[in-house]
């Protein structure tokens, strides 16, 4: 069907355009960058401030992160992941959060003199890619496919 209302034209008048939804889809890079920046900020808020290891009476050390910090980071990242995946921004949902967390891990751990920090950074990248891909697939499969307002 044409976007012009032909009623006035049928009466000898000019045709005029009907109002259309002028919303443009988000460029694919924008949600990806937004999720990466959000993940970077969430890392800083939950993990970035804790840099001390805990020394136990037997001489062993743990840390620097506690379980509650990592769980808090995970719970903070779930809503933006759900937003992106449910709106079919799959590139953003799979790549955005891992990119942000990988950059944050690199910056946070790069002062390690042993050089082994890169092993942790690569494990962070692979683990978050796997987790976000699985979560995005699950969210996409379980959410409706009709467009929502504001997408």
ABEGO torsion letter per residue (X at the ends): XBABBAAAAAAGBBBBBBBBBABBBBBAAAAAAAAAAAAAAAAAAAAAABABBBBBAAGBBBOABBAAAAAAAAAAAAAAAAAAAAAGBAAAAAAAAAAAAAAAAAAAAAABAAGAAAAAAAAAAAAAAAAAAAAAAAAAAABBABBBBGX
